[in-house]
């Protein structure tokens, strides 16, 4: 189906060659023309405003609904699926762009191609083709504003095409211009010229358009009495303005610079609005321009001589801000005009900051609300150094014009010797004759009008300055004071406003649209573009920018300093440097009001008592906050609480209601002080000891894990110090926290340190005693497996299995064999796994270690489950439960219960399985074991899916997915994606199913989960079969077979071979189908099934061929089959390297929970 539309000239629409002869209403025709011109989706609200403006909402919505219904009948003949041409839902309306072809689109395409034509002949042919398409003005007979704007643009394009054709003639001496951007409407930065005549322009309109076009301008809009034009060149602007002003005696003129944008037939932007107000304010023959234009014009080399005369600052409309307005006069045409018809502005004494103000909308609203109350006579804004106190106070002063009018002043005190009243008098340009005289004069000038003093204090007001402030407030009752200070004034009538840092994106938020919701990110990007104009927020930059904003704690000054380095440092290097020192944040960024960040921190530090200075330095060893007990541990002092209150009062430390926090720039400053004091090592050791005691008390108690979660960052830095300076204490910390890390995830930093610890212990232990390094190796291997880092797990096993073999009858050796069994079943090497686990079980029995034995039994049960020996697996899980009493090792009992529940379900004992699963889920939730909760939710979803309860299954899958993502465990995501895709396939949504199956395949490859890969590949084959694409189904099944044989015993591949033979037979490849059937019979462990498969193969080919195939297959080895598979298909691309920082879980869509220590 195709819809062809003629929009140039009279509207004509054909649907599959059949013209639409009439429309229900004129609005219906206009709406269809709009959708044809702009076939993308439009919001219903936008269409209501455009076509039924002024009509009551209910009536307008009904009109739109009726109009769309009539258009659908015309655009979608009988037999056409509903929505195929005209897409509409509750919110959006649009045409299918693949079906629409308009002469306007062809016209613009021809012009664009002409601009890139390789030869003059081809270029001329394209231009002539464009001329044939232009049969008349755009939508002749319609005069709506959006039609006129687009008509004017296309008309100018057509005239330019004609001009280019003339220049292309052999006799033309001027080389033709390029058409590279002619078809694009003007947009971006430039100058807007507006003129409005008291009389109709009539014959002057065409002449004015020619003048503007000849000067390099573009007519945006033309009415009977006015023209709006856009120029990117000031020289071109003046070249056009001179003759226009000389000729049009009854016109007013206005100029403004800024950004203009174009969308769907309409131009917009601040300059277009402002020139309208200037035209209303000016007189006939007067040329008015804004300060933005006035600053640019002197830089031109234009021929017309002109002068600029400032007319003052005006508020051009009730809603607009103040504008400096200038009058432009050409030489010989100078003239005096009546005063502007605009409100005279109030003139506050406030400085302008050259950088934009970002964020803080809520804070500004709160401050403005306070200023309107009697309690808002004295407001002190306090916060950490660099948090933006001064900038907020200034911005608030600028935005309080409706409250205070011109009576708004900004005074900055740099040091304690300055006089407040004298500095204020200098700001006003008054002669200062003492504080009393100044207060009296100011009160007389203000009268009863409310006034605002915005006061910026570098550190704190001295007693003399406070006395001056009290005098001024007493002498001027209507005076409001808003002060940016590091410390509160401490007077009774003071209202404190604690300013917090800017919001920063949490971990995991990296989508560009989501990042831009955070003011810290917007500030970084905007300031970075000042340093590097081509800098953009891109998917590559996004993670680093988010991390930098978090690292800097949302401090605006620190963010601006970091952003200023973008031109000289890449983001990764900047991020690394800021982890170590404040060196990258030295200096003072462009447009700031106060000191540099380092100077602000130093000045605030010097306000502190000796005890507070000492405590601040020692607190720098904490990460992510601390409590009073922690502060007391690293800096023993009898008055720790009062000293913390002192630090909180100057905002170097923040209390969030639960614990103390220190912003990262403040912490880096304090760390430098601690190094200078020579107490770094002593304080770090005290920090390690404190968290070792904490981990020993809480690590194996799941009810305390929420408290440990809060201390995760501190535990990491404590472990880092221990690994590098005291490996034995690091081992004690690791063993204490291992249950917590296995239940809640370790994180990239802790994982890296745990991987280093075994080697450090081996370097520091004697040749006879390997127990410490084996203990560390066991934890490291277990974490590596759970993260899916099989390469690292294998490397550790290769290093420490020989050490364990040297002391085979010990418990540390048995524990290494348990994780070896875990590793090998994850890799699909089941026989090796069984050997290690059975060996470990025997040692644990001899050593009377029931919990270690139970762990090994659970792993062995999982291996038997994989081999589909469900009854034997259930017996092992039950035996493990007997070894783990309810009150002992609850997490081990949890794993045994979960695995038993899943196995009972596989055996068909559904009631027992349900009861067991619910008991497991309750226990997991009570223990806070989120990994197990996610696994159980997934398994429960599988059961519900098998019962046909798809909605409830999807709900459980999504809950599980959220937990896996929060834990950064990609194996869980891989399984859930496969399960969700399976649901979509069962519900008849093949597109969603296909996308999610592919995502599951991609993740399984990326994280080297080869044993699971064949599941989504097999499902993709089934999906292709459902679509009727047997060739694709065959390819997917070949890949599934290859993945299965790489990681599983050959008998596991028998069902895949059966299905592959089915696809091959359907494709009439009978000999190949027989080959797969005979291979399945060869590997099947069921004699009856083997005979049935051979019979089916015999029915497909002749006896001679059958005998030959049987002989060939009898000699085949598994490696040979894998080699043949690689030759007969191009395998899925190799897995990409696993990104750092992600953990994985070892769960299949129906796999029992693996054992954990």
Protein Blocks (a to p, Z undefined) as FASTA:
>chain_A
ZZdddfehcddddeehiacfbdfblklmmmmmmmmmmmcccdfklmmmmmmghiafklmm
mmmmmmmmmmmmmmmcghiaghklmgcdfkbgcddfklpccfklmmmmmmmmmmmcfbfk
lmmmmmmmmmmmmnbcehihiacfklmmmmmmmmmmmmmmmmmmmmmpmklmbdcddfkl
mmpccedjddddddddfbdfklmmmmmmmmmmmnopacfbdcfkbccdddfbfklmmmmm
mmmmmmmmmbccdddedddddeehiacdjklmmmmmmmmmmcehiacddfklmmmmmmpc
cfbdcddddebjcdfbfkbccddddddddehiaccdddddddddddddddddfbdceejk
lmmmmmmmmmmpmklmpccddddehilmmmmmmmmmmmmmmmnommccddddfbfkbcfk
lmmmmmnopacebjklmmmmmmmmnmmaccddddddfkbccfklmmmmmmmmmmmmmbcc
ddddfbdehiaklccddddddddddehiabfklmmmpmklmmmmmmmmmmmmmbccdfkl
mmmmmmmmmmnnopaklmmmmmmmmmmpcfklmmmmmmmmmklmgcjdehiabdcfklmm
mmmmmmpcfklmmmmmmmmmpghiaafklmmmmmgcfklmmmmmmmmmnopaccehjacc
ddfklmmmmmmmmmmnopmmmmmmmmmmmmmmmmmmmmmmmklmmmmmmmmmmmmmmmmm
mmmmommlmmmmmmmmmmmmmmnonbjmlmmmmmmmmmmmmmmpcfklmmlmmmmmmmmm
mmmmmnopamlmmmmmmmmmmmmmmmmmbmklmmmmmmmmmmmmmnopaklmmmmmmmmm
mmmmmnopaklmmmmmmmmmmmmmmnopaklmmmmmmmmmmmmcfkgokllmmmmmmmmm
mmmmmnopamlmmmmmmmmmmmmmmnopaklmmmmmmmmmmmmmmnopamlmmmmmmmmm
mmmmmnopaklmmmmmmmmmmmmmmnopaklmmmmmmmmmmmmmmnopaklmmmmmmmmm
mmmmmnopaklmmmmmmmmmmmmmmmpcfklmmmmmmmmmmmmmmnopaklmmmmmmmmm
mmpcbfklmmmmmmmmmmmmcfklmmmmmmmmmmpcfklmmmmmmmmpccddddddddeh
iacddddfkbccdddZZ
